[in-house]
Amino acid sequence: MPKAADTGGKRLISLAPDAWVKWVTQRPEVVAKEILGSEFQWISRETDVLVKAYSDTHGDFLILNELQLRYTTKMPLRMRAYAALAQERYQLPTYPVLINILPPPTTVTVISCYEQEFLGLRAIQDYRVINLWEVDAEIVFQQPIPSLLPFVPILRGGGETSIVQRALQVLRADDQLNQLESLLAFFASFVLETPLVQQIMRWDMTVLRESPWYQEILTEGKELGLQQGLEQGLEQGLEQGARRQLIRVLQRRFGEVPLSVATNLESASLAQLENLMDVAITVGSLAEFMKFLSNERDSE
């Protein structure tokens, strides 16, 4: 059974900071000098990582890395704020990078610039966007980029069993990387059936729950609920957000979700919905989830 590990952004980037900064800037001459502490009031999440880098052409500068589980429309303003805070704190040019891990809903468009005009004044902040689902999985092995190994299953062409096994072999061959097994298993569960994932690697649900990415999935659902809760009541809003997020996870893993599933979830409590999120991530098929849901309803 794998040990619990710090799989936040800082831990991942620190595995090979030089390879990371070369990749996000697409400049082979850039080197990482230091991973800086998140000393800003607003930058406190495990997925915000500030790296001090250097190149002969540009001298010292900052690379602001924001690893976002799923892009939201709040990101442009956040990137503007983070870039300004970093530049003011360290008095260095800042290169902001937004790394989106999972695709957003089809109704949301990912943009790479914050722009606003108010009373004749303009505020503009460009930032680089990297959508992991558009990144070729082979790049991780060829360059190599160890920090991206846990994400291989969701990269382009990375959802094949042989590719996941290849990533696992690389992780297990390195004492520094082998603690990332559970994170690799987590993302593999989005593209492979759970029994197959369990067959490929040692996977424990308790370890999975400790991942910041798993926690962010739950938090995302709660945030959706909080927005609606302003009008509909906090508890109802939380339940609604959790319900929507649960359906999105099912759609991401298994495709179209029958209307009957959504209907059966209508009366579920927040605690039940969070428990069902665990089930949605661990079951091997939609039919298995529906059977579990049906048994839960019958036992009430």
N, C-alpha and C positions, 0 to 999 in steps of 0.2 A: 504494500500500500504506500503511495507517495506521501511524503511529509507536506504539511502545510507550508506555503511559501508566500513571500511578498511578491505579488505579481502585478503591482501597480506600475505606472509608467516609468517612474524613476528607476525601479529595479530592472525593468526590461531594457531601458536605454543604457544603463550602466554596464550591461553585459558586454557591449562593444560600442562605446561612444563614438570612436572614429568612423566606424562603418556606418553608424546611424547618421551622423552629420553630413557625411559625403552623400548619402542616399537622399536625405530630405532637401538638400540644397542642389543636388545634381552637379556638384563641383568636386572633382577628385582631389583638389589641392587643399581642401578645408580639413582641419583637424580639430578635435575636441580638447579643450584645455581644462575645463572644470564643469561639473554639474553643480549648479548653484542651489542654495536653499530657497524654498518658497516663503519669502519673508513679507509678502504682500497680504493685506487683510483679505483680499478677494481671491487670492490664489492659494488654496488650501486642499484641493482635491488631489487624490493619488495619481490622477492622470494628467496633471499640469506639470511639465518639466521644463526648466530653464537651463540651457547649456551655454557656457561661454566658449566660443570657438575662435579660430584664427585662420587667416589665409595671408599669403605674401601680398596679395593684391589689395585686400581690404583691411588688413590688420585685425585687431580684436573686435568681435561683435557678438551679439546674443542670438541664440536660436530658441524661440519660444515654441514649445511643442504642446499642443492640446490634443490628447487622444480622447475622442468622443465616441461612445458606444454607438450612438445613432444621431446624425445631424438634426438640429432643430433650428427654427427661424430665429432663435435667440443668439445663435453663434456669431454672426457678424458683429453685433454690438459687443459681445464678450471679447472677441479677438481684438477689437479696437481698444477696449479698456485694458486688456492684459499687455498689449504691445506698449501702450503709453506708460503704464506703471513700471514695466521692465526698463524702458529707456530712461525714465526719470530716476529710478533707483540706482542704476549702474552707470548712467551717462555714457551709454554705448549704443550704436545703431542696432536695431532689432529686426530679425527676420522671423515673422510669425508663420507657423505651420499648423494647419488643422488636419488631423488624421482621423477620418471617419471609418469606423470599423464595420458596421452593418448598414445596409441601404436604408434610407428613410422611406416613409410611405410614398407612393407614386404621386401624391398630390403636393409633395414638398420638393422644391428645386434647390439644389445645393449651389450656393454662390460663393465667390472668392473675394468679395470686396464689401466693406461697409461704406455707405455713402449717404449723406444727409445734407440738405440745404435748409437753413432757417434764417429768416430775416436778412437774406443776401449773403450769409456766411456758409461756407461749405466745409464739411468734415469728411475726409476720405481715408480709409485704411485698407490697403491691399494685403492679402495673406495667401500663402500657397495652400491649396487643398489637395490632399491625397486620399482618394477613396480606395480602401483596401481591396474591395471586390473587383477593382479594375487593375490591380497589380498582379503581374504574372508570378505564379508560385515559384517558377524556376529561378527567378532572380535571387530568392532567399538562399538557395544552395550555391549559385554560381558566384555571387559577389564576395563572400557570403554576408548575410545580415542576420546574426543570431537572434536579435531582438524580435524579429518577425516570425520565428519558427512556430510559436504557439498559434499564430494566426493563419498558418498555411491552409487549413481546411476551407477557409472562407475566401482565400485569394483565387484569382482566375486560374482554373485548371487544377486547383489544389484539393478538390473534393473527392478525388479518386482514392480508393483504399490504399493503393500502392504508394501514393504520394504522402498520405498521412503516416503510413508505416515508415517511410523514409525519414520524415521529420522526427518521428519518435526515436528512431535509431540514432540520429544526430544528438538529440536531447540526452538520451541515456548514456551516450559515450563520453559526456562531459559532466564532471561533478558540479560545475557551476550552473549547468542548464537543466539537469535532470529533475529539479524541483518544479519545473514548469509543465510537467506531464498533465496535471489536472487542468491547467488552462488550455492545453492542446485538446484534451478530451472534451472540455466544455464547448469549444468552437467546432470540434468534429461532430458534436451532437446536432448541429444545425444542418449538416449535410449528409450524415450517415445515420442509419438506425442504431438505437442505443445498444442492443445486444452485440452488434458488430463492433461498436466503439469499446465496449467492455471486453470483447474478445481480443481486440488489438492491443489494449493497454490496461494497466491497473487503474481503476477509476473508483473513487469513493465519493458519495454524495456529500458527506460532511466536509471534505476538503473543498469540494466545488462551492459550497455555500460561503466559504471564507474568501473567495475570489472577489475583488472589487468590481469586476465586470458583472458577476451574478447579482451583487448588491445593487449595481446601477440599474439593472433591468427592473428590479423591484421598486427602486426609487423613482424611476421614470414613470411607472404606472401610478405611483402615489402623487407625483407632481401633476400629471394629467388630471387626477381627481381633485387636487387642491384648487386648480383653476376653476373647475365647475363648482366646487364646494362653496365658493363665494356667494353663489346664487341659490344653490340647492341644499346647503347644509354640509358641514364638513364630513360627516360619516358617509353620507350618500355620495358625495363627490369622490372620496377616497375609493369607495367600492366601484364606482363607475370607471375611474381611471385604471384600477387594477383589472377590471373586467376587460376593458379595451386592450390593455397590454397583454393579457393572457391570450386573447384571440389573435393578436398580432404574432405572438410567439408560435402559436399553433399554425398559423398561415405560413410563417417563415419556414417551419420544419416540414409541414405535410401538405402545403398547398391549400386549395379551397376548403373552407370549414362549413359544414352543413348548418343551416339556420337553426336546426333543433339544438345544436350545442349552445349557441348564443341564448336561446330561449331558456334552456336548463340552467344557465348561469345567472339569469336575472335575479333570482331570489337568494343567491349565495352571499354569505357574509364576507367581510374583508378577510377574516382569518381563514375561511374556507378557500377564498380566491388565492391567497398566498400559498396555501397548501397545494392547491391545484396547479400553481405555477411550478412547484417542485415536480409534480407529476408530469406536466407538459414537457419539461426538459429531459426527464429520465425515461419516459416510455419509448417503445420502439416504433409505434405506429399510431395513427389517429384512431384506429379502431380500438386499440388498447386504452387510449385516453377516454374514449366514449364509454367503454365498458366500465372503467373505474368511476366515471361521472354518474353513470346509471346506477351503480351499486350504492354510491353516496346518497343519491336521491331516494332510493328504495329504503335506505336505513333510517331516514328521517322520520 
